[in-house]
Amino acid sequence: MAKREFAIALNVLADTGGELTWSTHDYEAFRFVAPGVRLIFYPHTTSSTGNVSIRVRDSASKDKARAMHLMALLYIGAGNNNTFSWKGINFNSVLRVKQSARIEYGWADQR
């Protein structure tokens, strides 16, 4: 499960100084840990459609701004869909990150 999403996250987070690892917990897919940042990736099922995607959440990161920046990069890299979305996502902030990084939606998805 989530091999494609893991590959996308690995691509996006490659030069960020952290480590992406598969989780051993049933309720988590994988984790990312870097100095000051800890992100949890977990499966989410939409009740109305039954669609499953991988969401990301901050897990008590000390550097909240960096965590939010990395979450935005993950969302952009996956292609502006439900993959790597999070509760309370601010699309204006995501757009600002996209514009400042000069990257396109879906750039990290190498299917």
C-alpha positions in Angstrom: 0.0 0.0 0.0 1.1 3.6 -0.7 4.2 2.7 -2.7 3.5 5.4 -5.2 3.0 8.0 -2.5 6.2 6.9 -0.7 8.1 7.4 -4.0 6.7 10.9 -4.4 7.5 11.9 -0.9 11.0 10.4 -1.2 11.5 12.6 -4.3 10.1 15.8 -2.7 12.0 15.4 0.5 15.3 14.1 -1.0 17.4 17.2 -0.1 15.7 18.3 3.1 18.1 16.7 5.6 15.6 14.2 7.0 14.7 10.5 6.8 11.5 9.0 5.3 10.7 5.5 6.6 7.8 3.1 6.5 5.8 2.9 9.6 5.2 -0.2 11.7 1.8 1.0 12.9 -1.4 0.0 11.2 -2.8 3.5 11.2 0.3 5.1 9.6 1.8 4.6 6.2 5.2 6.3 6.7 7.0 9.0 8.7 9.4 11.8 8.0 11.8 13.0 10.6 14.3 15.9 10.2 15.8 18.4 12.7 12.8 20.3 14.1 10.3 18.5 11.9 8.2 15.3 12.2 5.5 14.4 9.7 3.2 11.5 9.8 1.6 10.1 6.6 -1.6 8.1 7.0 -4.4 6.5 4.9 -7.6 8.5 4.8 -10.9 7.1 3.3 -13.6 9.5 2.1 -16.8 8.2 3.5 -19.0 9.5 0.6 -17.0 7.9 -2.2 -14.8 5.3 -0.5 -11.7 6.8 -2.2 -8.5 6.3 -0.2 -5.6 8.8 -0.2 -2.6 9.4 1.9 -2.8 12.5 4.1 0.0 14.2 6.0 0.0 15.8 9.4 2.5 17.6 11.6 3.4 15.5 14.6 4.6 18.0 17.3 7.3 19.6 15.1 9.3 22.2 16.8 9.8 24.2 13.6 6.1 24.6 12.5 6.9 27.0 9.6 9.3 24.4 8.1 6.8 21.6 8.6 4.1 23.6 6.8 6.5 24.5 4.0 7.4 20.8 3.5 3.7 19.8 3.6 3.0 22.3 0.9 5.9 21.0 -1.2 4.5 17.5 -0.8 1.1 18.6 -1.9 2.4 20.4 -5.0 4.8 17.5 -5.9 1.9 15.0 -5.8 -0.1 17.1 -8.3 -2.8 19.3 -6.6 -5.1 16.4 -5.7 -6.1 14.7 -2.4 -2.6 13.1 -2.0 -0.8 14.7 0.9 -3.6 17.1 1.8 -4.1 17.9 5.5 -6.8 19.2 7.7 -7.1 22.9 7.5 -5.0 23.2 4.2 -4.6 26.8 3.1 -4.5 26.8 -0.7 -3.3 30.4 -0.8 -0.2 29.4 1.3 0.3 26.4 -1.0 0.1 28.7 -4.1 2.7 31.1 -2.6 5.1 28.2 -1.9 4.6 26.9 -5.5 5.3 30.3 -7.0 8.4 31.0 -4.8 9.8 27.5 -5.5 9.0 27.8 -9.3 7.7 24.3 -9.5 4.7 22.8 -11.2 1.9 20.7 -9.7 2.8 17.0 -10.1 6.5 17.4 -10.7 7.5 14.6 -8.3 5.0 12.0 -9.6 7.1 9.8 -11.8 4.6 7.1 -12.8 
